[in-house]
Amino acid sequence: MLRRLLKQARVTVYGTAVGPIWAKGKRKVERVLYRGSNVECPVCGAHYREFLPLHHPVLQTNIKCLSCESRPRHRMLWLYLRDELPFFGRKLRLLHVAPEAAFQDRFRGAPGIDYASFDKVSPLADVHGDLTELPFPDGSFDAILCLHVLDYIADDARAMRELKRVLAPGGFAVIQIPIDLSLERTDEDLSVTDPAEQLRRFRLEGHFRVYGRDYVQRLEAAGFSVETVPYPQQLGPEATRRYALPLDEPLFICR
């Protein structure tokens, strides 16, 4: 009952002068409603009964951390960076494309990481520009993180080549996308610009495609060597449940 009232009040109040006050109060109520220890966010360390649901574009449950706003893909990546790679605790130059709030402050404050964020319009980004024409010299970064961006880029092949160009020899890039493993080939059509049709065909407004199993070949065509890591399956069902990790999205580690 209380959750339904929160949703109804959000429609009438959010976006008005009292919107920020309402949002702060809403978060406090949600923390009470979701209090518990069934799930854990490895990014910020918070525990809850479950994570918040999201409607994106259909209702999905147990998705967003109430404290840092991480999603399943963020929690999966964090665990992999923390536990599987020489990432934290080493000196590296990091490029963070379309910076997520859950990560930015943590990366920026990590010892040894020389951090730069990039986006076309996001106010969180240090540098603004076009992903198909990055304003950095060749080999500028030891690590690149780019999550769920390429499906919004018309010329994704050129964006992949640019990411490859600015990656230093011996470095790695994590280039994540939503993937439909039932598709042998990527379904794309650059002529589809109507938001409603994009939502119907590609599942989100602004998308030009739904990637299929040929995604790795597309990355390889840009010059990357790609390792596909089914990380949630490697961690096992208990860790996957506790951290609410994505079952249908492996990690793509590009070198």
Secondary structure, DSSP 4 states (H G I P E B T S, - for coil): -HHHHHHHHHHHHTTSTTHHHHHHHHHHHHHHHT-SSSEE-TTT--EESSPEEEESSSEEEEEE-TTT---HHHHHHHHHHHHTSS-TTS-EEEEEES--HHHHHHHHTSTTEEEEEEESS-TT-SEE--TTS-SS-TT-EEEEEEES-GGG-TTHHHHHHHHHHHEEEEEEEEEE--B-TT-SS-EE-TT---HHHHHHHHSSTT--EEB-TTHHHHHHHTT--EEEE-HHHHH-HHHHHHHT--SS--EEEE-
